[in-house]
Amino acid sequence: MKFVTYNIQYSLGKDGNYNIERIADAVRGADIIALQEVTRNFSQLPDKDQPARIAQLLTDYYWVYGPAVDLDASERDANGKLLNKRAQFGNMLLAKWPILSSRLLLLPRMRTYDKTNFQCGILEGVVDLPAGSLRVYSTHLNHNNPAERIAQIEFILSKLHNGPYEGGTISGTEASNISFELREVLLPEEFVVLGDCNLKPDSAEYTRIVGEVDYYYGSRIAAQHLVDTWVQSGHAKDSGVTWYDKPENSTTKSRLDYGFVSAGLASKVKQAWIDNEAIGSDHQPTWFELDL
């Protein structure tokens, strides 16, 4: 089963052009897709509803969209009629199997007075796989403050590990008298986290996610930590590039995009790779494969 994460930078490519079609082409063929920086009703973009457009291009996928940023973009037409619109910026999940439930969890953040600091979120989906349901998350962490990223990571780890105990969108089995069906969707123990984490493999944030390396025994797989699929599949931690600051300046580059799995899935990781050819964003699609 193939997973891919891609920060699409609202379809702005390395060539300076907006093109949502090449975004879809870059992830086509994956079983589960996580996207970040997906927008609605941004006036300067050619595709006003990027989630809907991506869904049109990838017709074999179920999908959900979670906008962590949601602002008024309403306008009036030539006749003065109010057109209610929201300018949205967030994460998307697509899967070849039904997404039984989803939640957008807003991450902790601080108010800034200089650099722009947008609300970040992690989009949860419970995917109904043939082998059983799996929690999948599309996330985007803060881009300019390591202390804020640490706070966001602590929040995420708590939700990941306590999820089965807290329950998902609905808990309980009492019958509802609402006209449409409401049913409990249990959160399974195992999970996959995909996304632009805006952190480097040598950072304190990364260590908080995967655990410290022992001077003698090295790294270990433990329930309270996540497993980096890139490293688990045999790559060096500090190898690989998923983001370039400027296409013409290849010296400013980092591995900022990750696929993590719960410890129970570590043995299922078979391979991981980065699509170095895609030019649809300032990030590169980051793939891994699980034997499920």
Disulfide bonds with the S-S distance in Angstrom:
none
